[in-house]
Amino acid sequence: MQCDMAGCMKAIRIRMLCRMSLSLRKSREGQELVEYALLAGFIAVTVAAVIPYQATGPVSTIFSKVGSYLVTLGGG
């Protein structure tokens, strides 16, 4: 009897998942959510690609100044 009950529960879960996926497909909110997620991902990738090139100059300048201060303070 337990095997039949387990099979029945599995079938119910599959039906529920199918109904949920169909309602999500029909819903415009689901489509908008995906579009916003793709847009956010595109912006994140773009920022990650641009920031290192923009920050290279200022970071290099900071390290150069710190190095020169250390040489000046160290006397060597």
N, C-alpha and C positions, 0 to 999 in steps of 0.2 A: 504494500500500500504506500510506503514511503517513496518508492521510486516513481509511482504515478503522481504523487503530490509534488515531488521535486520537478518533474517534467511539466506539470501544470503551472507551477510557480515560474519556471523559466519561460514558458510561453507567455504568461501574463507580463513579465518584465520586458520581453521582446516587443509585445504589442504596445506597451506604454512608451518604450523608447521610439518606436516607429511613429506613434502619434505625436510625441514631443518634437521629433525631427521634422515631421510634416508641418506642424504648426509653426515651427521656427522658420521653415522655408517660406511659408505664406506670409509671415509677419515681416513688415518693413523694418521693424525695430532691430531684428536680427541682422538684416542687411546693413543697416546704418551702423550697427555695432562693429561689424566686420570692416566696413569702410573706414571708420574712425581708428580701428586697431591698425589697419594697413598704413594709414596716414601717419599715425604716431610712430610706427616702425620705420617708415621712410625718413621722418624727421630725425629720429634717433641715429640712424645710420649716417645721414648727412652731417649731423653735428659731430659725430665721432670721427668722421673723415676730415672735417675742416678744422676742428679745434687743435689738433697737434701741430698743424702747420702755422696756425695763428699764434700759438704760444711758444714756439721755438725761439723766436727772437727775444722776447722779454725774459724767458727763463735763462737763456744764454747770457744775457746782460747781467742778470742777478748773480749768476755763478761767477762771472768775471769780476764784478765788484766785490763779492765776498772773498774771492781769491786774492785780489789786490789788497784788501784790508788785512787779511791774514798775513800776507807778506810784509806789509808795513808794520803791523803790530809785532810780528815775530822777529823783525830786524834782519830778515834774510831775504 
